[in-house]
Amino acid sequence: MAKLPDSGMVERRGAGLWITHAGLILGVLVIFFPIWLAFVASTVSQPEIVRPPMPLLPGDQFLENYRKALVSGINAPVALMLLNSAIMAIGISLGKIVISLLSAFAIVYFRFPGRRLFFWLIFLTLMLPVEVRIVPTYEVVAGFGMLNSYSGLIFPLIASATATFLFRQFFMTVPDELAEAARVDGARPMRFFWDILLPMSRTNIAALFVILFIYGWNQYLWPLLITTDPSMNTIVMGIKQMFPSGDDVADWPVIMATSILAMLPPVIIVVSMQKLFIRGLVDSEK
Amino acid sequence: MEKRVTFKGWLLPLLLLLPQVIITAVFFFYPAGQAIYQSLFIPDPFGLSMRFVGLGNFEFLLSDPYYRASFVTTAVFSILVTVVSMGAALYLAVLADRLIKGSGTYRTLLIWPYAVAPAVAGVLWMFMFNTRVGVVSWYLGLLGYDWNHVLNEGEAMGLVVVASAWGRVSYNFLFFLAGLQAIPRSVIEAAAIDGAHFWTRFRTIVFPLLSPTTFFLLVVNIVYAFFETFGVIHTITAGGPQQATTILVYKVYADGFVGQDLGSSAAQSVILLLVVGLLTIIQFKFIERRVHY
């Protein structure tokens, strides 16, 4: 290297820069391709798909396919499945945030008998993902009569060691002077929690909400087990149910329209709240 | 680390903990206990009574060629998913890191597949490679390659691996890019002045400095491949052909819900509990270390 550029000698310029861009664009195209195909398939008619190769550019059946999916669907209207997914995702994220805020507050700001024990009990739930305990958890939920219900979809997924640890971590960084001042002023613990701790945690709560919403929205195995009634299906698990059993031909345009609808809400959230999303991701893996 | 300033009282904190403790006890510890208990019994064919068999279910499982095959399948699957998704992400992150400006745009374009559910990813890839209507399989046919993942075990494995790795690239990309950007420019520029070319710099400086990120992602991706890919397998292959893609989590589901073999399914749950426990310990050991970096 005889002549060094003035700045950024490690970064690429000229031909190298274009090769770098080409490499990245290639990656982006490969990542996008499956989505593009799904979108195209959701805008053409069934005969265009079942006589391969299907077109690679969008057709004119967009409104027709999406209307058909949303209003009638195959087993249940997709609009209803979207609603179910939204209730489940919001229920799981709010539930996790509320119970984790409360328990983190208790563990950080109080000394009481059994504190360590509770801490470890919560920690242990990290080791019990729902995939590992499906049959007995199913039996518990069935015993409560919570099959095909929102509470059955939400409650078993609500306990979260990750969220509790995240809030615990954050509370530890809150200056002691604030709690001290609150105590001197004679404020009750819950006053301190509401007026000081909660407003300070706003960004953390928002970042966590983004991550948890995606987690809840994308659940598959659990809704598959406990929602046998099509009107309770969530959209992510409902897609697979739209395929006919046996040798019948699947209604591809409607199924692909449903797939696009299923990924739209979480994708919009990730892209529009990118900063919060990245923060939540990094925080929750700490 | 402990707070110096705390509030008095013991009733209030217990009440605050109550919701989480109840949920955890009812939906986590009780079912886990049930799994351990049921793993020691075999229900009679009519489901009326249970016969105690001690570790019989485990002995049977560990000598069952299908279960052993499922272990191997899981190992192959997890390693492939981890290598493919991390390899692709590292390649993209290294490229994005070379840009002075514009890496933010690529980040936006690359992160959103994270939001696509594994089950939806499964449907998309299954559509592309569908033996009747799939675009990719049709063009492969033109090239003289007869793609059929419904019958061919290797192709089935390849497809579930790619579909599982696809959405995961975003996640790995984010962490790799952050890791790369945290490496001090001066170190790399010093090497460049000494005449080290890109590949030498990458091998001797960048990759070693990136190792905490790499190790962290390795563990997280293996956990992902083990437990969160059920949707991909269920939508694309349903464990087939001939159980070629039946990973452990899928087998718990297939034996417990489809096969109704509760004793065996419970024993499998217990074995998975041990696997998660081990992975969690590895993860935390590492995070302990990461704090000191």
Interface residues (C-beta under 8 A of the other chain):
Chain A: M1 L4 G8 M9 V10 E11 R12 G16 L17 T20 H21 G23 L24 G27 V28 I31 F32 P34 I35 L37 A38 A41 I49 V50 P52 P53 M54 L56 V98 I99 S100 L102 S103 F105 A106 I107 V108 Y109 F110 R111 F112 P113 G114 R115 F118 L121 I122 L124 T125 L126 M127 L128 P129 E131 V132 R133 I134 V135 P136 T137 Y138 E139 V140 V141 F155 P156 I158 A159 T164 F171 M172 D176 A179 E180 R183 P189 M190 F192 I214 W217 N218 Y220 L221 L224 L225 V236 M237 I239 K240 V249 W252 I255 M256 S259 A262 M263 P266 V267 I269 V270 V271 Q274 F277 I278 L281 V282 E285 K286
Chain B: M1 K3 R4 V5 T6 F7 G9 W10 L12 P13 L14 L16 L17 P19 Q20 V21 I23 T24 V26 F27 F28 F29 Y30 P31 A32 Q34 A35 Q38 A88 Y91 L92 L95 A96 R98 L99 I100 G102 Y106 R107 T108 L109 L110 I111 W112 P113 Y114 A115 V116 A117 P118 A119 V120 A121 V123 L124 W125 F127 M128 R132 V133 G134 V135 W138 Y139 W166 V169 S170 Y171 L174 F175 A178 R185 I188 E189 A192 I193 G195 R201 F216 V220 F227 E228 F230 G231 H234 T235 V249 V252 Y253 G256 F257 L262 S265 A266 S269 L272 L273 V276 G277 T280 I287
